[in-house]
Amino acid sequence: MNRYAFVPTFSQTSFLLVTHVLDTEGGAPTTSPDGVQGNWHDVTAYSGVQVGWKVEYFFDKGLVFTELTYEDHLTLASIYMQQRFDENTRRLMFNPLQCKVDLGIATPADEAALITYKRYIIAVSEVVNQPGYPSTINWPATP
């Protein structure tokens, strides 16, 4: 049995993450999952490698697969939080609910939607108070 780990080519951090692990009797997979650019790496000798592990390249050692540290989890949590804030901001730019409320032209549905977005922003910012943060985060549902 051989084990392969898929590592995307791009990351928003200083390290890469294993996104898929495949145990197979055959050779290395030839297609990228979900159309993502990256590479499959034979990790049979490192049977503990799991999805979400950190991947770093060292000149003298090659690729090294390790579990995330507390600091790594903090980095990822910060990135994921910022992504949610940015996504929310983009949505509100194309549907300026606050402007409608400010101008007195908002419908009750607009007002309710704005409140939902504001609650979402608050919920995202409060994930830092969850037990298990930053390694385990229960992200709020996107409105």
KAJO-V505836 format. One record per residue. N is the residue number from 1. RES is the residue in three letters. OMEGA is omega in radians with two decimals (NA if undefined). BURIAL is b if it has 24 or more other C-alpha atoms within 12 Angstrom, else e. D_FIRST is the distance of its C-alpha to the first C-alpha in Angstrom with 1 decimal. Layout:
BEGIN
n={N;N}
res={RES;RES}
omega={OMEGA;OMEGA}
burial={BURIAL;BURIAL}
d_first={D_FIRST;D_FIRST}
END
This chain:
BEGIN
n={1;2;3;4;5;6;7;8;9;10;11;12;13;14;15;16;17;18;19;20;21;22;23;24;25;26;27;28;29;30;31;32;33;34;35;36;37;38;39;40;41;42;43;44;45;46;47;48;49;50;51;52;53;54;55;56;57;58;59;60;61;62;63;64;65;66;67;68;69;70;71;72;73;74;75;76;77;78;79;80;81;82;83;84;85;86;87;88;89;90;91;92;93;94;95;96;97;98;99;100;101;102;103;104;105;106;107;108;109;110;111;112;113;114;115;116;117;118;119;120;121;122;123;124;125;126;127;128;129;130;131;132;133;134;135;136;137;138;139;140;141;142;143}
res={MET;ASN;ARG;TYR;ALA;PHE;VAL;PRO;THR;PHE;SER;GLN;THR;SER;PHE;LEU;LEU;VAL;THR;HIS;VAL;LEU;ASP;THR;GLU;GLY;GLY;ALA;PRO;THR;THR;SER;PRO;ASP;GLY;VAL;GLN;GLY;ASN;TRP;HIS;ASP;VAL;THR;ALA;TYR;SER;GLY;VAL;GLN;VAL;GLY;TRP;LYS;VAL;GLU;TYR;PHE;PHE;ASP;LYS;GLY;LEU;VAL;PHE;THR;GLU;LEU;THR;TYR;GLU;ASP;HIS;LEU;THR;LEU;ALA;SER;ILE;TYR;MET;GLN;GLN;ARG;PHE;ASP;GLU;ASN;THR;ARG;ARG;LEU;MET;PHE;ASN;PRO;LEU;GLN;CYS;LYS;VAL;ASP;LEU;GLY;ILE;ALA;THR;PRO;ALA;ASP;GLU;ALA;ALA;LEU;ILE;THR;TYR;LYS;ARG;TYR;ILE;ILE;ALA;VAL;SER;GLU;VAL;VAL;ASN;GLN;PRO;GLY;TYR;PRO;SER;THR;ILE;ASN;TRP;PRO;ALA;THR;PRO}
omega={3.11;3.12;3.13;3.11;3.09;-3.13;3.10;-3.12;-3.02;3.06;3.09;3.13;3.10;3.12;3.10;3.12;3.00;-3.14;3.14;3.04;-3.11;3.02;-3.05;3.04;-3.10;-3.14;-3.11;3.06;-3.09;-3.13;3.12;3.09;3.05;3.11;-3.12;3.08;3.13;-3.08;2.98;3.13;3.11;3.14;-3.11;-3.14;-3.14;-2.99;-3.13;-3.08;-3.10;3.01;3.14;3.10;3.13;3.09;3.10;3.09;3.06;-3.08;-3.06;-3.07;-3.04;3.14;3.10;-3.12;-3.14;3.03;3.14;3.04;3.08;3.14;3.08;3.11;3.09;3.12;-3.13;3.13;3.12;3.13;-3.12;3.09;3.13;3.10;3.14;3.09;-3.13;3.14;3.13;3.13;3.11;3.12;-3.10;3.05;-3.12;3.05;-3.00;-3.08;-3.13;3.10;3.13;3.12;-3.13;-3.10;3.12;-3.12;-3.12;3.03;3.04;3.11;3.09;-3.14;3.12;3.13;3.13;3.11;3.13;3.11;3.14;3.10;3.11;3.13;3.12;-3.13;3.10;-3.10;-3.11;3.10;3.13;-3.13;-3.11;3.02;-3.13;3.10;0.13;-3.06;3.12;-3.11;3.02;-3.07;3.10;3.13;3.10;3.13;NA}
burial={e;e;b;b;b;b;b;b;e;e;e;e;e;e;b;b;b;b;b;b;b;b;b;e;e;e;e;e;e;e;e;e;e;e;e;e;e;b;b;b;b;b;b;e;e;e;e;e;b;b;b;b;b;b;b;b;e;e;e;e;e;e;e;b;b;b;b;b;e;e;e;b;b;e;e;b;b;b;e;b;b;e;e;b;b;e;e;b;e;e;e;b;e;e;e;e;b;b;e;e;e;e;e;e;e;e;e;e;e;e;e;e;b;b;e;e;b;e;e;b;b;e;b;b;b;e;b;e;e;e;e;e;e;b;b;e;b;e;b;e;e;e;e}
d_first={0.0;3.8;6.8;10.1;13.5;16.6;19.8;23.1;25.6;28.4;29.2;32.5;31.7;31.5;27.7;24.9;22.7;19.1;19.7;16.4;12.8;10.1;6.5;5.6;4.9;7.9;9.7;11.3;13.4;17.0;19.1;20.2;20.3;23.9;25.3;25.0;25.1;22.4;19.2;15.5;14.3;11.1;11.0;7.9;10.8;12.4;10.3;13.7;14.3;15.8;17.9;21.3;20.5;22.8;21.9;24.5;25.0;26.8;28.4;27.6;24.1;22.7;20.8;20.8;19.1;21.2;22.4;25.7;28.9;32.0;33.5;30.6;30.9;34.6;34.2;31.9;34.3;37.2;35.6;34.7;38.1;39.8;37.9;39.2;42.7;42.7;41.5;44.3;46.9;46.1;46.5;49.8;51.0;50.9;52.4;54.9;55.4;57.1;59.6;60.4;61.1;63.1;65.2;65.8;64.3;61.1;60.6;59.6;56.1;56.0;57.0;54.4;51.7;52.9;52.7;49.2;48.1;49.9;48.3;44.9;45.7;46.8;43.7;41.5;43.6;43.4;39.7;40.3;42.0;39.1;37.6;34.2;35.3;33.9;30.3;30.8;33.2;34.3;35.7;38.7;38.6;40.0;43.4}
END
